[in-house]
């Protein structure tokens, strides 16, 4: 999301999207700051939810992804 917002800020004049939705340039900078600040809390919440799913429901999601990575690394044919 922050990368798309940076492109929108840089190409605001060419795309005319902010003008179409009546968004000021200063507001776009606030949106970008909010997106950057929210990266760490989202990571924390995602880790917490992963732990809750594993604890309450018994879904071993991390183990599954680790096994998928292992299978991908030892595959016999390259794509």
N, C-alpha and C positions, 0 to 999 in steps of 0.2 A: 504494500500500500504506500509506504513512503516514497518508493521509487516512482510509482505512477504519479504521485502528487508532485514530485520534483519535475517530472516531464510536463505536467500540467502548468506548473509555475513558469518554467522556462519557455514553453510554447503557448503561453496564454494568448498572445496576440494572433498567432497563426490559427489556433483552433477556435478561438472565440467562445470557448465553453464557459469560462467564468462570467463573461458578459451575458451569455444566454441565460445563466441562472442567477444573475445579479449578485455575484460574489466579488468582493473587493480584493485587491492584491494583498492587502494587509491581513485579511481574514485567511487567505490561503497560507500565509506564513504561520499563522496560529494553528491551522489544521496540521501543517507539517510538523511543528513543534510538538503538538499533542501526539501525533503518530510516532515520533521518535521517542518521546517519554514513555509511551505505552508499551514499548517493546519488552522491557524487563518485567513489568507486572504480568504481561501476557505469558511470558515464559514460565514465571513462577506459578501462575494459575494452571497452566497446562501440565506442569510436572505434578502439581497437587492432584489434579483430576485423574492423571494417569495412575497415581498411587491409590486414589479412592477406588477406581475401577478394579485395580488389581486386588485390593484388600476386600472390598465388599462382594464383588461378583466373581472373583477368582480368575479374571481374564489376565493371562500372562502376556501382556502386549509387548513389554520390553524384551522378554525372552523370544517372542515370535519374531520381532524385527531383527534381533541379533542373529537368530537362525537364518532369516532371509538374507541378511548380509553375508553370512558364512556361505550359504548356497550360491549366492551370486559370485563370490570370489573364487570358488572352486569349480565353477561350471566348465564343462568340457569344450564347448564351442563359444567363440566370441560372437557377438551380434554383428 
